[in-house]
Amino acid sequence: MSFAFMPFYTGDYYRDTRHLSMLQHGAYRQLLDHCWDQKGPLPLDLEKCYRICGAVSKEEQDCVRGIVEEFFIKMDDGHYNKRMAEEVAKAERYSEASRQGGLKSAELRRDKARAGAREKSTVQVPLKGGSSTVQVPLVSPSPSPSLEPQPKKTEDSGSAQALIPPISEFFGDSNETQIPKTAKVLIAMRWELPSAWGEDAERLGWRPKEILHESEKFRQYWTAGKGAGTRRGVKGWRQAWSNWLIKAENFRGLRA
């Protein structure tokens, strides 16, 4: 199921696509719409991409293939567009925040209704002399046990423990040293390759341009691809980066 609407920034779009023909614009927009509706990448099989756009003639198919090669990055599970992947991830975060807000609102309404029910469960009983009254709770002759689980209490404060820990994200050099060694974190959407990791790649024989290309593929895979939602410690993410380079080297036939 797709989101309610897709944000489209005309300035950003036309700044990068002024050179496209009318036919190319049509193919590009249909491919972007498909990524939005599916919340994922284009298929690896170009024949499927042709069918998405209804490309039948050789000219139309050449047009689709050119758009895919220019504006999408080929990964193991499909062709990704960087901006579209970011917008999909952003929309999913907003959708989840809205869902959590709805659950919280429903919980507050339920608590308010329970408080009102407790107030109604008392009666006014006049004292002798009729000078004042006292509140007498109405007790059910056979109270039923509550089926709702009670929140666990901490030993020191007695407050309810948080059910969901705060999300911690790994941005790169900006917060690498601030993350505890035992913390499991997500790769942030604005993650940038730490300088030390780039040096690791250079020692393996990778050129700067290749390193930047692979780091972007790495970021997209773990934020919007099949790896989205994975948590690791910073040390674990660095090992994942090393494994990524080894796999990419074998796949592309590169040698140091």
ZIBEL-V269621 format. One record per run of one state. SS is the DSSP state (H for helix, E for strand, - for the rest). FROM is the first residue (numbers start at 1). TO is the last residue. Records with the same first field share a line. If there is no record, write none. Layout:
BEGIN
SS=FROM-TO + FROM-TO
END
This chain:
BEGIN
-=1-9 + 18-21 + 39-41 + 43-45 + 54-57 + 72-72 + 76-77 + 81-81 + 121-121 + 127-132 + 138-152 + 154-159 + 161-168 + 171-175 + 179-184 + 188-194 + 204-207 + 224-231 + 233-233 + 253-256
H=10-17 + 22-38 + 46-53 + 58-71 + 82-120 + 176-178 + 195-203 + 208-223 + 234-252
E=42-42 + 73-75 + 78-80 + 122-126 + 133-137 + 153-153 + 160-160 + 169-170 + 185-187 + 232-232
END
